């Protein structure tokens, strides 16, 4: 019997919230917005929702079809996160050639918000929780993501240039550590 279980929904929501770390990603989101000028909150949130739901149902199969395992996928995501972290710490732009009018899908929706860590977490949640409870957790996290993306200008004004700089550098180091941990936990060196 499939039913919504509040305890499972709460657990899944909190696990995904910690992995997505949308609050910790605020400096990256602000940096991306400053570079491209505009973030389409709705488009990015819908992309995050679709990516997570699709990966929940067909993640293993999708990776197998293209000949990838979860570890390789996680390592690729960790490298992108590593580059974003280095940009934040060093104040250098590595992606100078590409300046789209908006950065809703890459790098925001993937790999920053719904990245390798989130995707691998979804695969492991499937073995512990009922699918409908995971879906509710995904939707709740997408709402939080939308709220943060929609209010990024206000958050930027609230923090000010000095606060942003401090937050960007300190979160860059944390993001760097996350990238290295994700890389190390998926390599067999």
Secondary structure, 3 states (H helix, E strand, C coil): CCCCCHHHHHHHHHHHHHHHCCCCCHHHHHHHHHHHCCCCHHHHHHHHHHHHHHHHHHHHHHHHHCCCCHHHHHHHHHHHHHHHHHHHHHCCCCCCCCCCCCCHHHHHHHHHHCCHHHHHHHHHHCCCCCHHHHHHHHHHHHHHHHHHHHCHHHHHHHHHHHHHHHHHHHHHHHHHHHHHHHHHHCCCC
